[in-house]
Amino acid sequence: MDLYFIRHGYPDYDNDSLTEEGKRQAEETSKVLSKIRFEKIFCSPLGRAKLTAEYTAKKLNTEPVVLPWTSENLAGSQIGMFDEKGVFNWIFWIDKTKQKMIEKQGDPNWYSDPIFKESVKEGVDRINKELDAWLLSLGLEHDREKKIYKKVGKTPENIALFAHGGMATLFMSSILDMNYAEFVSHFYVHETCGVTHIHFEETETTSAYIVSYNRTFY
């Protein structure tokens, strides 16, 4: 199975939509993605992700399936914090928490440090649970202890998920079985309409691995 994660186009956050530049990015990206012939297309419930997905879905004469758990707003409320200036932001953008994550990237319980609020662990655990349930519905059972996937049903050949940059850090670290603190210490947040290709071998057991990360086509 091949999974393509796509961040939405350049956003109009005030209206939860896309700017004209974001629409151009979505259109150009859809010209490449529509050649892949996705069997299933999924998207976040937020307007900017849904609109980006529609450019590709229309070319393939299909409708995106909304996954409520991929909402950026929900992820941000759990993983975000107020910085020294009172601005709410992702913990990987705040200097003091970013530095702590770099220091703690080898610690599986990094979020227990008092610098982080309790909901950070809740956010990581929620994404892990929701992601595993979604992949199981696609025929892959995630064994997190062994860090492998077991094929338990027929899997689609190609699927796409249109969502968000901040949420992508949780999603990617979870699907790759990486410590979240380690992931954000080494991978940059997706560009608008950035595409990451993840592959699962068609074997009884497999691991997920990145074929390409954060590619743009505009």
LUMMI-452085 format. One line per field, with one value per residue: residue in one letter; x, y, z of N, C-alpha, C, O in turn. Coordinates in Angstrom, 1 decimal, decimal comma, always signed. Example, Ala and Ser with C-alpha at 12.3 -4.5 7.8 and 13.67 -1.06 7.14 Angstrom:
<zamis>
residuo <- a	s
n.px <- +13,2	+12,8
n.py <- -5,7	-2,2
n.pz <- +7,8	+7,1
ca.px <- +12,3	+13,7
ca.py <- -4,5	-1,1
ca.pz <- +7,8	+7,1
c.px <- +13,2	+12,9
c.py <- -3,3	+0,0
c.pz <- +7,8	+7,9
o.px <- +14,2	+13,4
o.py <- -3,3	+1,1
o.pz <- +8,5	+8,0
</zamis>
This chain:
<zamis>
residuo <- m	d	l	y	f	i	r	h	g	y	p	d	y	d	n	d	s	l	t	e	e	g	k	r	q	a	e	e	t	s	k	v	l	s	k	i	r	f	e	k	i	f	c	s	p	l	g	r	a	k	l	t	a	e	y	t	a	k	k	l	n	t	e	p	v	v	l	p	w	t	s	e	n	l	a	g	s	q	i	g	m	f	d	e	k	g	v	f	n	w	i	f	w	i	d	k	t	k	q	k	m	i	e	k	q	g	d	p	n	w	y	s	d	p	i	f	k	e	s	v	k	e	g	v	d	r	i	n	k	e	l	d	a	w	l	l	s	l	g	l	e	h	d	r	e	k	k	i	y	k	k	v	g	k	t	p	e	n	i	a	l	f	a	h	g	g	m	a	t	l	f	m	s	s	i	l	d	m	n	y	a	e	f	v	s	h	f	y	v	h	e	t	c	g	v	t	h	i	h	f	e	e	t	e	t	t	s	a	y	i	v	s	y	n	r	t	f	y
n.px <- +0,8	+0,5	+0,7	-0,2	+0,5	-0,8	-0,3	-2,6	-3,2	-1,9	-3,1	-6,2	-6,7	-8,6	-11,0	-11,1	-10,2	-8,8	-6,2	-5,9	-3,4	-3,1	-5,1	-4,1	-1,8	-3,0	-4,3	-2,2	-0,8	-2,7	-2,7	-0,5	-1,0	-3,4	-2,7	-1,9	-4,1	-5,8	-7,4	-8,8	-9,6	-8,9	-9,7	-9,1	-11,6	-11,6	-12,0	-9,9	-8,4	-10,2	-11,0	-8,6	-8,3	-10,4	-9,7	-8,0	-9,7	-12,0	-10,8	-10,5	-13,0	-14,4	-15,3	-14,0	-13,3	-14,2	-12,1	-12,6	-10,8	-8,4	-8,3	-6,8	-7,3	-8,1	-5,8	-4,0	-5,0	-4,3	-1,6	-0,5	+0,8	+1,1	+3,4	+6,3	+5,4	+2,8	+1,5	-0,3	+1,0	+2,4	+4,2	+6,6	+7,4	+7,9	+10,6	+11,6	+10,3	+10,8	+13,6	+13,7	+12,5	+14,4	+16,5	+15,3	+14,7	+15,5	+14,1	+11,4	+9,3	+9,2	+7,3	+6,6	+8,0	+7,9	+7,7	+5,9	+2,4	-0,3	-2,0	-0,5	+0,6	-1,8	-2,7	-0,7	-1,2	-3,9	-3,8	-2,2	-4,0	-6,2	-5,1	-4,2	-6,6	-7,8	-5,9	-6,3	-8,8	-8,2	-6,9	-4,5	-2,8	-1,5	+1,3	+2,6	+4,5	+6,4	+6,9	+5,9	+3,7	+0,9	-0,6	-4,0	-6,1	-7,5	-5,7	-5,9	-4,4	-3,3	-3,7	-4,8	-4,3	-5,4	-4,4	-3,0	-0,2	+0,9	-0,6	+0,5	+3,0	+2,5	+1,1	+3,0	+5,1	+3,8	+2,9	+5,4	+6,5	+8,2	+9,6	+7,9	+9,2	+11,7	+11,1	+10,2	+12,5	+14,1	+12,7	+11,4	+8,5	+5,7	+5,6	+3,2	+0,8	+2,7	+3,9	+4,1	+5,3	+4,5	+5,4	+4,1	+5,2	+3,9	+3,6	+3,4	+4,1	+5,2	+7,1	+6,5	+7,8	+9,5	+9,2	+9,5	+9,7	+7,8	+7,5	+7,0	+4,9	+4,5
n.py <- -1,2	+2,2	+5,3	+8,7	+11,7	+14,9	+18,3	+21,0	+23,7	+27,1	+28,9	+30,6	+31,5	+33,0	+32,6	+29,9	+28,7	+28,7	+30,8	+32,7	+32,0	+29,6	+28,1	+27,9	+26,4	+24,0	+23,2	+22,8	+20,8	+18,8	+18,0	+16,3	+14,4	+13,2	+11,5	+9,3	+7,7	+7,3	+5,0	+5,6	+8,6	+10,7	+13,3	+16,0	+17,5	+20,3	+23,3	+24,3	+22,0	+20,3	+21,6	+21,7	+18,9	+18,4	+19,3	+17,3	+15,1	+15,6	+15,4	+12,7	+11,8	+11,3	+11,3	+12,9	+11,3	+12,3	+12,6	+13,0	+13,0	+14,0	+16,7	+19,9	+21,8	+20,3	+18,8	+20,9	+22,1	+20,3	+19,8	+22,3	+25,3	+28,2	+30,7	+32,6	+35,2	+35,0	+34,0	+31,5	+28,5	+25,8	+23,3	+22,6	+25,0	+26,8	+28,2	+27,3	+24,9	+23,5	+23,2	+21,6	+19,3	+18,5	+17,8	+15,7	+13,7	+11,1	+9,9	+7,9	+8,8	+11,6	+13,7	+13,8	+15,6	+18,5	+20,9	+20,6	+20,6	+18,5	+17,7	+17,2	+14,6	+13,3	+14,1	+12,9	+10,2	+10,0	+10,4	+8,2	+6,1	+6,7	+6,7	+4,0	+2,6	+3,6	+2,6	-0,1	-0,4	-0,3	-2,6	-3,1	-4,0	-2,5	-3,2	-1,9	-2,5	-4,2	-2,6	-3,0	-3,7	-5,8	-7,5	-7,8	-7,9	-7,1	-4,6	-1,2	+0,0	+2,6	+5,4	+8,7	+11,3	+14,4	+17,0	+18,7	+20,9	+21,0	+18,9	+16,9	+16,4	+14,9	+12,7	+11,6	+10,9	+9,0	+7,0	+6,1	+5,0	+6,5	+8,3	+11,2	+13,6	+13,1	+13,0	+15,7	+17,0	+16,4	+16,5	+18,8	+20,9	+20,4	+22,0	+24,2	+22,4	+20,4	+17,1	+13,9	+10,7	+7,5	+4,1	+0,8	-2,5	-5,3	-7,7	-10,3	-9,2	-6,0	-2,8	+0,7	+3,1	+6,1	+7,2	+9,6	+12,9	+15,7	+16,9	+19,4	+20,5	+22,8
n.pz <- +0,0	-0,8	+0,7	+0,5	+2,0	+2,1	+2,7	+3,1	+0,7	+0,4	+3,1	+3,9	+6,8	+8,3	+7,1	+6,9	+4,5	+1,2	-0,1	-3,2	-4,1	-2,8	-4,0	-6,5	-6,0	-5,1	-7,4	-9,3	-7,9	-7,9	-10,6	-10,8	-8,7	-9,5	-11,5	-10,2	-9,5	-7,2	-5,0	-2,7	-1,2	+1,5	+4,0	+6,2	+8,4	+8,2	+6,3	+4,6	+4,1	+3,0	+0,7	-0,7	-1,2	-2,9	-5,5	-6,5	-6,1	-7,8	-10,3	-10,4	-10,3	-7,8	-4,3	-1,4	+1,7	+4,9	+7,8	+11,0	+13,2	+12,2	+12,4	+12,5	+14,5	+16,7	+17,2	+17,7	+20,0	+21,9	+21,6	+21,4	+23,1	+25,3	+24,6	+25,8	+25,3	+25,5	+23,3	+21,5	+20,4	+18,4	+20,2	+19,0	+17,8	+19,8	+21,6	+24,2	+24,6	+22,3	+22,5	+24,8	+23,8	+21,9	+23,7	+25,0	+23,2	+23,0	+25,0	+25,8	+27,4	+27,2	+27,3	+29,9	+31,3	+33,3	+31,9	+29,9	+29,2	+30,5	+28,4	+26,2	+26,2	+26,0	+23,5	+21,8	+22,4	+21,6	+18,7	+18,1	+18,7	+17,1	+14,5	+14,3	+14,4	+12,0	+10,1	+10,5	+9,5	+6,9	+6,4	+7,7	+10,6	+13,4	+15,2	+17,8	+19,8	+18,6	+16,4	+13,8	+11,0	+10,4	+7,9	+7,6	+6,0	+2,7	+1,2	+0,0	-3,0	-3,5	-1,5	-0,4	+1,9	+2,9	+4,9	+7,5	+8,5	+11,2	+12,4	+10,8	+11,9	+14,2	+13,0	+11,2	+12,9	+14,4	+12,5	+11,6	+13,8	+15,4	+18,1	+19,1	+19,9	+18,9	+16,1	+15,5	+15,9	+13,8	+11,4	+9,1	+9,2	+7,0	+3,8	+2,3	+0,4	+0,4	-0,3	+1,0	+0,6	+1,6	+2,1	+2,3	+2,4	+0,4	+2,1	+4,6	+7,2	+7,8	+7,7	+7,9	+5,6	+4,5	+1,2	-0,2	+1,0	+1,8	-0,8	-3,4	-6,1	-7,7
ca.px <- +0,0	+1,2	+0,0	+0,3	+0,0	-0,7	-0,8	-3,4	-2,6	-1,7	-4,4	-6,9	-7,1	-9,7	-12,2	-10,8	-10,3	-7,5	-6,0	-5,8	-2,2	-3,4	-5,9	-3,2	-1,0	-3,8	-4,6	-1,0	-0,5	-3,7	-2,3	+0,4	-1,6	-4,5	-2,1	-1,7	-5,3	-6,1	-8,6	-9,5	-9,1	-9,4	-9,3	-9,5	-12,9	-11,5	-12,3	-8,7	-7,9	-11,3	-10,9	-7,4	-8,6	-11,4	-9,0	-7,6	-10,9	-12,8	-10,2	-10,7	-14,5	-14,6	-15,6	-13,1	-13,9	-13,7	-11,7	-12,7	-9,7	-7,2	-8,5	-5,7	-7,8	-8,1	-4,4	-3,4	-5,5	-3,7	-0,1	-0,1	+1,0	+1,3	+4,8	+6,6	+4,7	+1,3	+1,0	-0,5	+1,7	+2,8	+5,4	+7,9	+7,8	+8,3	+12,0	+11,9	+9,8	+11,6	+14,9	+13,5	+12,3	+15,7	+17,2	+14,5	+14,3	+15,7	+13,3	+10,0	+8,4	+9,6	+6,2	+6,4	+8,8	+7,0	+7,6	+4,8	+1,1	-0,7	-2,7	+0,5	+0,6	-3,2	-2,7	+0,1	-1,9	-5,1	-3,4	-1,8	-5,2	-7,1	-4,4	-4,2	-8,0	-8,0	-5,2	-6,9	-9,9	-7,6	-6,3	-3,2	-2,9	-0,2	+1,9	+3,5	+5,6	+7,4	+7,1	+5,6	+2,3	+0,5	-1,6	-5,1	-7,2	-7,1	-5,4	-5,9	-3,0	-2,9	-4,6	-4,3	-4,8	-5,2	-4,6	-2,4	+1,2	+1,1	-1,1	+1,3	+4,1	+1,9	+0,7	+4,2	+5,9	+3,1	+2,9	+6,7	+7,0	+9,2	+9,4	+7,5	+10,2	+12,8	+10,6	+10,2	+13,9	+14,8	+11,9	+10,8	+7,1	+5,4	+5,2	+1,8	+0,7	+3,8	+3,4	+5,0	+4,9	+4,9	+5,1	+4,0	+5,4	+2,8	+4,0	+2,5	+4,4	+6,0	+7,2	+6,3	+9,0	+9,3	+9,8	+9,8	+9,2	+7,5	+7,7	+6,0	+4,8	+4,0
ca.py <- +0,0	+3,5	+6,4	+10,0	+12,7	+16,2	+19,4	+21,9	+24,8	+28,3	+29,1	+31,8	+31,0	+33,7	+32,0	+28,5	+28,4	+28,9	+32,1	+32,5	+31,3	+28,3	+27,4	+27,6	+25,3	+22,8	+22,8	+22,3	+19,5	+17,8	+17,5	+15,2	+13,4	+12,6	+10,4	+8,1	+6,9	+6,9	+4,2	+6,3	+9,9	+11,1	+14,6	+16,7	+18,2	+21,7	+23,8	+24,4	+20,7	+19,7	+22,3	+21,2	+17,6	+18,4	+19,5	+16,0	+14,2	+15,9	+14,8	+11,2	+11,6	+10,7	+12,2	+12,7	+10,8	+13,1	+11,9	+14,1	+13,0	+14,6	+18,1	+20,7	+22,5	+19,4	+18,5	+22,1	+22,4	+19,3	+19,9	+23,7	+25,9	+29,6	+31,0	+33,6	+36,4	+34,8	+33,6	+30,1	+27,9	+24,4	+23,2	+22,6	+26,3	+27,6	+28,0	+26,6	+23,5	+22,9	+22,8	+20,5	+18,1	+18,0	+17,2	+14,5	+12,9	+9,6	+9,5	+7,6	+9,6	+13,0	+14,6	+13,9	+16,8	+19,5	+22,0	+20,3	+20,4	+17,1	+17,3	+16,8	+13,2	+13,0	+14,3	+11,9	+8,9	+10,0	+10,2	+6,8	+5,2	+6,9	+6,2	+2,5	+2,2	+3,9	+1,7	-1,4	-0,4	-0,4	-3,9	-3,2	-4,0	-1,9	-3,8	-0,9	-3,0	-4,7	-1,6	-3,6	-3,8	-7,1	-7,5	-8,6	-7,8	-6,5	-3,2	-0,4	+0,2	+4,0	+6,3	+10,0	+12,0	+15,8	+17,5	+20,0	+20,8	+20,7	+17,6	+16,0	+15,9	+13,8	+11,6	+11,0	+10,2	+7,8	+5,9	+5,6	+4,5	+7,4	+9,2	+12,5	+14,6	+12,8	+13,4	+17,1	+17,5	+16,1	+16,7	+20,1	+20,9	+20,4	+23,2	+24,2	+21,4	+19,4	+15,7	+12,9	+9,3	+6,4	+2,8	-0,5	-3,7	-6,2	-8,9	-10,6	-8,2	-4,9	-1,5	+1,9	+3,9	+7,2	+7,2	+11,0	+13,7	+17,1	+17,4	+20,3	+20,4	+24,0
ca.pz <- +0,0	-0,8	+1,3	+0,2	+2,9	+1,5	+3,4	+2,3	+0,0	+1,2	+3,7	+4,4	+8,1	+8,9	+6,5	+6,8	+3,1	+0,5	-0,8	-4,6	-4,3	-2,3	-5,0	-7,6	-5,5	-5,1	-8,8	-9,9	-7,3	-8,4	-11,9	-10,5	-7,9	-10,2	-12,3	-9,4	-9,5	-5,8	-4,7	-1,7	-0,8	+2,8	+4,3	+7,4	+8,3	+8,0	+4,9	+3,7	+3,7	+2,1	-0,6	-1,4	-1,6	-4,0	-6,8	-7,0	-6,2	-9,0	-11,5	-10,3	-10,2	-6,5	-3,2	-0,3	+3,0	+6,0	+9,0	+12,0	+14,1	+11,7	+12,5	+13,1	+15,6	+17,8	+17,5	+18,2	+21,3	+22,8	+21,5	+21,5	+24,4	+25,2	+24,7	+26,8	+25,0	+25,6	+22,0	+21,5	+19,2	+18,5	+21,0	+18,3	+17,4	+21,0	+21,8	+25,4	+24,5	+21,2	+23,1	+25,7	+23,0	+21,4	+24,8	+25,5	+22,0	+23,3	+26,2	+25,4	+28,2	+27,1	+27,6	+31,4	+31,8	+33,8	+31,0	+29,0	+29,8	+30,4	+27,2	+25,2	+26,1	+25,5	+22,0	+21,2	+22,6	+20,7	+17,4	+17,9	+18,8	+15,9	+13,4	+14,3	+14,0	+10,6	+9,3	+10,6	+8,5	+5,5	+6,3	+8,4	+12,1	+13,9	+16,4	+18,2	+20,6	+17,6	+15,4	+12,5	+10,6	+10,0	+6,9	+8,1	+5,0	+1,5	+1,4	-1,3	-3,6	-3,3	-0,8	-0,1	+3,1	+2,9	+6,2	+8,0	+8,8	+12,6	+12,6	+10,1	+12,7	+15,0	+12,1	+10,7	+13,9	+14,8	+11,5	+11,4	+15,1	+15,9	+19,2	+18,6	+20,2	+17,9	+14,8	+15,2	+16,0	+12,6	+10,2	+9,0	+9,0	+5,6	+3,1	+1,7	-0,6	+0,4	-0,4	+1,5	+0,1	+2,6	+1,5	+3,1	+1,5	+0,4	+2,8	+5,8	+8,1	+7,2	+8,4	+7,0	+5,4	+3,6	-0,1	-0,5	+2,0	+1,6	-2,2	-4,0	-7,6	-8,2
c.px <- +0,9	+0,2	+0,6	-0,3	+0,3	-1,2	-1,6	-2,6	-2,5	-3,0	-4,9	-7,5	-8,4	-11,0	-12,1	-11,0	-8,9	-7,4	-6,0	-4,5	-2,4	-4,2	-5,0	-2,3	-1,8	-4,1	-3,3	-0,6	-1,5	-3,4	-1,4	-0,3	-2,7	-4,0	-1,9	-2,9	-5,6	-7,4	-9,4	-8,8	-9,7	-9,0	-9,7	-10,9	-12,8	-11,5	-11,1	-8,2	-9,0	-11,2	-9,7	-7,6	-9,5	-10,8	-8,6	-8,8	-11,8	-12,2	-10,3	-12,1	-14,8	-14,9	-14,6	-13,9	-13,3	-13,3	-11,6	-11,4	-8,4	-7,3	-7,3	-6,1	-7,7	-6,7	-3,7	-3,8	-4,8	-2,1	+0,4	+0,0	+1,2	+2,8	+5,0	+5,9	+3,2	+0,7	+0,9	+0,1	+2,0	+4,1	+6,7	+8,3	+8,2	+9,7	+12,2	+11,5	+10,5	+12,9	+14,8	+13,3	+13,5	+16,5	+16,6	+14,2	+14,6	+14,9	+11,8	+8,9	+8,7	+8,6	+5,9	+7,2	+7,8	+6,8	+6,4	+3,5	+0,6	-1,4	-1,8	+0,5	-0,7	-3,3	-1,9	-0,7	-3,2	-4,8	-3,0	-3,0	-6,0	-6,4	-4,4	-5,6	-8,3	-7,2	-5,7	-8,1	-9,5	-6,8	-4,9	-3,3	-1,5	+0,2	+3,0	+4,7	+6,7	+7,7	+6,9	+4,1	+2,1	-0,7	-2,8	-6,3	-6,7	-6,9	-5,5	-4,5	-2,5	-4,0	-4,0	-5,0	-4,4	-5,4	-3,8	-0,9	+1,5	+0,6	-0,2	+2,5	+3,7	+1,7	+2,0	+4,9	+5,2	+3,1	+4,3	+7,3	+8,2	+8,8	+9,0	+8,6	+11,4	+12,4	+10,7	+11,6	+14,7	+14,1	+11,3	+9,3	+6,8	+5,1	+3,8	+1,8	+2,0	+3,3	+4,5	+4,4	+5,4	+4,5	+5,1	+4,2	+4,2	+3,3	+3,2	+2,8	+5,3	+6,2	+6,8	+7,6	+8,7	+10,0	+10,3	+9,1	+9,0	+7,9	+6,6	+6,0	+4,2	+5,1
c.py <- +1,2	+4,6	+7,7	+11,0	+14,1	+17,3	+20,3	+23,0	+26,0	+28,8	+30,5	+31,4	+31,7	+33,1	+30,5	+28,0	+28,5	+30,3	+31,7	+31,7	+29,8	+27,4	+27,0	+26,4	+24,0	+22,3	+22,2	+20,9	+18,4	+17,2	+16,3	+14,1	+12,6	+11,5	+9,2	+7,2	+6,4	+6,1	+4,9	+7,6	+10,4	+12,6	+15,0	+17,3	+19,7	+22,1	+23,8	+23,1	+20,1	+20,3	+21,8	+19,8	+17,5	+18,6	+18,1	+15,0	+14,4	+15,3	+13,3	+10,8	+10,8	+11,7	+11,9	+12,2	+11,6	+12,3	+13,0	+14,1	+13,7	+16,2	+18,8	+21,4	+21,6	+19,1	+19,7	+22,4	+21,4	+19,5	+21,3	+24,2	+27,4	+29,8	+32,1	+34,9	+36,2	+34,4	+32,1	+29,5	+26,5	+24,3	+23,1	+23,9	+27,2	+27,2	+27,1	+25,1	+22,8	+22,4	+21,6	+19,2	+17,6	+17,3	+15,8	+13,5	+11,5	+9,1	+9,2	+8,4	+11,1	+14,0	+14,7	+15,0	+17,9	+20,7	+21,9	+20,2	+19,0	+16,7	+16,9	+15,3	+12,7	+13,1	+13,2	+10,5	+8,9	+9,7	+8,7	+5,9	+5,4	+6,4	+4,7	+2,0	+2,4	+2,9	+0,3	-1,5	-0,6	-1,7	-4,1	-3,0	-3,6	-2,6	-2,8	-1,4	-3,5	-3,7	-2,2	-3,5	-5,2	-6,9	-8,4	-8,5	-7,2	-5,0	-2,5	-0,2	+1,6	+4,7	+7,6	+10,5	+13,5	+16,4	+18,7	+19,8	+20,4	+19,3	+16,5	+15,5	+14,8	+12,5	+10,9	+10,2	+8,9	+6,7	+5,3	+5,0	+5,2	+8,1	+10,6	+13,5	+14,4	+13,3	+14,9	+17,7	+17,2	+16,4	+18,1	+20,0	+21,1	+21,8	+23,1	+23,3	+20,5	+18,0	+14,8	+11,5	+8,3	+5,1	+1,7	-1,6	-4,6	-7,6	-9,1	-9,6	-7,2	-3,7	-0,4	+2,6	+5,0	+7,0	+8,6	+11,8	+15,2	+17,7	+18,4	+20,2	+21,6	+25,1
c.pz <- +0,0	-0,3	+1,0	+1,2	+2,2	+2,4	+2,5	+1,6	+0,9	+1,8	+3,9	+5,7	+8,6	+8,3	+6,3	+5,4	+2,5	-0,1	-2,3	-4,9	-3,9	-3,3	-6,2	-7,2	-5,6	-6,5	-9,5	-9,2	-7,7	-9,7	-11,8	-9,8	-8,6	-11,2	-11,5	-9,3	-8,1	-5,7	-3,7	-1,4	+0,5	+3,0	+5,7	+7,3	+8,1	+6,6	+4,1	+3,2	+2,7	+0,7	-1,4	-2,0	-2,8	-5,4	-7,3	-7,1	-7,4	-10,3	-11,6	-10,2	-8,9	-5,5	-2,0	+0,9	+4,1	+7,2	+10,1	+12,9	+13,5	+11,7	+13,2	+14,4	+16,9	+18,2	+18,2	+19,6	+22,3	+22,8	+21,6	+22,9	+24,2	+25,4	+25,7	+26,6	+25,0	+24,3	+22,0	+20,2	+19,5	+19,4	+20,3	+17,7	+18,6	+21,4	+23,0	+25,3	+23,4	+21,7	+24,0	+24,9	+22,3	+22,5	+25,2	+24,4	+22,2	+24,4	+25,7	+26,2	+28,3	+27,6	+29,1	+32,0	+32,2	+32,8	+30,0	+29,8	+29,6	+29,1	+26,1	+25,0	+25,6	+24,0	+21,3	+21,2	+21,7	+19,3	+17,1	+17,8	+17,5	+14,6	+13,2	+13,9	+12,5	+9,7	+9,3	+9,6	+7,1	+5,4	+6,9	+9,9	+12,6	+15,2	+16,9	+19,1	+19,7	+16,5	+14,0	+12,2	+10,1	+9,0	+7,3	+7,1	+3,7	+1,6	+0,0	-1,8	-3,3	-2,6	-0,6	+1,1	+3,0	+4,2	+6,4	+8,4	+10,2	+12,9	+12,0	+11,0	+13,7	+14,2	+11,7	+11,7	+14,4	+13,8	+11,3	+12,7	+15,6	+17,2	+18,7	+18,8	+19,2	+16,5	+14,6	+15,4	+14,7	+11,3	+10,2	+8,7	+7,5	+5,0	+2,6	+0,5	-0,7	+0,5	+0,1	+1,1	+1,1	+2,0	+2,5	+2,1	+1,6	+0,9	+4,0	+7,0	+7,4	+8,1	+7,4	+6,8	+4,4	+2,3	-0,5	+0,6	+1,6	+0,2	-2,6	-5,5	-8,2	-8,4
o.px <- +1,9	-0,9	+1,8	-1,5	+1,4	-2,3	-1,4	-1,5	-3,0	-3,9	-4,1	-8,6	-9,2	-12,0	-13,0	-11,8	-7,9	-8,4	-6,0	-4,5	-1,8	-3,9	-5,2	-2,1	-1,2	-4,1	-3,4	-0,2	-1,1	-3,8	-1,4	-0,2	-2,9	-4,8	-1,7	-2,8	-5,7	-8,4	-10,7	-7,6	-10,9	-8,0	-10,6	-11,3	-13,8	-11,0	-11,1	-7,7	-8,6	-11,4	-9,8	-7,3	-9,3	-11,3	-8,8	-8,9	-12,2	-12,9	-10,2	-12,5	-15,6	-14,7	-14,5	-15,1	-12,1	-14,1	-10,7	-11,0	-7,5	-6,5	-6,8	-5,3	-7,3	-6,3	-3,0	-2,9	-4,7	-1,5	+1,6	-0,6	+1,4	+3,4	+4,1	+5,7	+2,4	-0,5	+1,8	-0,1	+1,8	+4,9	+7,7	+9,4	+8,8	+10,0	+13,0	+12,1	+10,7	+13,4	+15,6	+13,7	+13,7	+17,1	+17,3	+13,4	+13,9	+15,0	+11,2	+7,8	+8,6	+8,9	+5,1	+7,0	+6,8	+5,9	+5,9	+3,5	+1,1	-1,3	-2,2	+0,4	-0,8	-3,9	-2,4	-0,7	-3,5	-5,4	-3,3	-3,0	-6,4	-7,0	-4,6	-5,7	-8,9	-7,8	-5,7	-8,3	-10,2	-6,2	-4,2	-3,9	-0,5	-0,5	+4,1	+5,8	+7,9	+8,6	+7,7	+3,3	+2,9	-1,6	-2,6	-7,4	-5,5	-7,7	-5,3	-3,5	-1,3	-5,2	-2,7	-6,2	-3,2	-6,6	-3,8	-0,5	+2,3	+1,3	-0,1	+2,9	+4,4	+2,1	+2,0	+5,4	+5,8	+3,4	+4,4	+8,5	+9,1	+7,6	+9,8	+8,8	+12,0	+13,2	+11,3	+11,8	+15,7	+14,7	+10,7	+8,9	+7,5	+4,5	+3,2	+2,6	+2,2	+2,3	+5,7	+3,2	+6,6	+3,4	+5,8	+3,5	+3,5	+3,3	+2,4	+1,9	+6,1	+5,6	+6,8	+8,4	+7,8	+11,2	+11,4	+8,0	+9,9	+8,5	+5,5	+7,1	+3,4	+4,9
o.py <- +1,3	+4,8	+7,9	+11,1	+14,4	+17,2	+20,3	+23,3	+26,0	+29,1	+31,4	+30,9	+31,0	+33,1	+29,9	+27,1	+28,4	+30,8	+30,6	+30,8	+28,9	+26,2	+25,9	+25,5	+22,9	+21,1	+21,1	+20,0	+17,3	+16,1	+15,4	+12,9	+11,4	+10,6	+8,1	+6,0	+5,2	+6,4	+4,8	+7,7	+10,4	+13,1	+14,4	+17,6	+20,3	+21,4	+23,4	+23,0	+19,4	+19,6	+21,7	+19,5	+16,6	+18,1	+17,9	+14,3	+13,4	+14,9	+12,7	+9,7	+9,8	+12,9	+10,8	+12,6	+11,7	+11,4	+13,8	+15,2	+13,9	+16,9	+18,4	+21,5	+22,0	+19,1	+19,5	+22,8	+21,8	+19,4	+21,5	+23,6	+27,9	+29,2	+32,5	+35,7	+37,1	+34,4	+31,4	+30,0	+26,0	+25,2	+23,4	+24,0	+28,3	+26,1	+26,1	+24,2	+21,6	+21,3	+20,7	+18,1	+16,4	+16,3	+14,9	+12,6	+10,7	+7,9	+10,1	+8,5	+11,7	+15,0	+15,5	+15,3	+18,1	+21,5	+22,8	+19,6	+18,3	+15,6	+16,4	+14,8	+11,7	+12,2	+12,7	+9,8	+7,8	+8,9	+8,1	+5,0	+4,4	+5,9	+4,2	+1,0	+1,6	+2,4	-0,5	-2,6	-0,9	-2,0	-5,1	-2,1	-4,1	-2,4	-2,8	-0,8	-3,3	-3,9	-1,9	-3,2	-5,8	-6,2	-9,6	-9,0	-7,0	-4,3	-3,1	-0,2	+1,7	+4,7	+7,8	+10,3	+13,8	+16,3	+19,6	+18,6	+19,5	+18,5	+15,4	+14,3	+13,9	+11,4	+9,6	+9,1	+7,9	+5,5	+4,2	+4,6	+4,6	+8,6	+11,1	+14,4	+15,3	+13,9	+15,3	+18,9	+17,8	+16,5	+18,5	+19,0	+21,8	+22,7	+22,0	+23,4	+19,8	+17,7	+14,8	+11,2	+8,2	+4,9	+1,7	-1,7	-4,7	-8,6	-8,2	-9,2	-7,6	-3,6	-0,7	+2,8	+4,9	+6,7	+8,7	+11,5	+15,8	+18,7	+18,2	+19,9	+21,6	+26,2
o.pz <- +0,7	-0,8	+1,2	+1,2	+1,8	+2,9	+1,3	+2,0	+2,0	+1,0	+4,0	+5,8	+9,2	+9,1	+5,7	+5,0	+3,2	-0,5	-2,7	-5,8	-4,5	-3,4	-6,7	-8,0	-6,0	-6,7	-10,1	-9,9	-7,9	-10,0	-12,6	-10,2	-8,4	-11,6	-12,1	-9,0	-7,9	-6,4	-3,7	-1,3	+0,6	+2,4	+6,3	+6,2	+7,9	+5,7	+2,9	+2,1	+1,7	-0,3	-2,6	-3,1	-3,7	-6,3	-8,5	-8,1	-8,0	-11,1	-12,6	-10,0	-9,0	-5,7	-1,6	+1,1	+4,3	+7,6	+10,1	+13,3	+14,3	+11,1	+14,2	+15,3	+17,9	+19,4	+19,1	+20,4	+23,5	+23,8	+21,7	+23,9	+23,1	+26,3	+26,4	+27,5	+24,7	+24,1	+22,4	+19,1	+20,6	+19,4	+20,8	+17,1	+18,3	+21,6	+22,9	+25,7	+23,5	+21,4	+24,0	+25,3	+22,2	+22,2	+25,6	+24,6	+21,5	+24,7	+25,2	+25,7	+29,3	+28,2	+29,5	+33,2	+31,4	+33,0	+29,5	+30,9	+28,7	+28,7	+25,1	+23,9	+24,9	+23,4	+20,3	+20,2	+21,2	+18,6	+16,1	+17,0	+16,9	+13,7	+12,1	+13,1	+11,8	+8,7	+8,3	+9,0	+6,2	+4,3	+6,6	+10,4	+12,2	+16,2	+16,4	+19,1	+20,0	+15,7	+13,1	+13,1	+9,3	+9,3	+7,4	+7,4	+3,6	+2,1	-1,0	-1,0	-2,9	-3,0	-0,5	+1,3	+3,0	+4,7	+5,6	+8,7	+10,4	+13,5	+12,5	+10,9	+13,9	+14,6	+11,7	+11,5	+14,7	+14,2	+10,9	+12,7	+16,1	+17,2	+17,9	+17,9	+18,8	+15,8	+13,6	+15,0	+14,5	+10,2	+11,2	+8,1	+6,8	+5,7	+2,7	-0,4	-1,8	+1,2	-0,3	+1,3	+1,3	+1,5	+3,5	+1,2	+2,6	+0,1	+4,4	+7,6	+6,6	+9,1	+6,2	+7,8	+3,5	+2,2	-1,0	+1,0	+1,1	+0,1	-2,3	-6,1	-9,2	-8,8
</zamis>
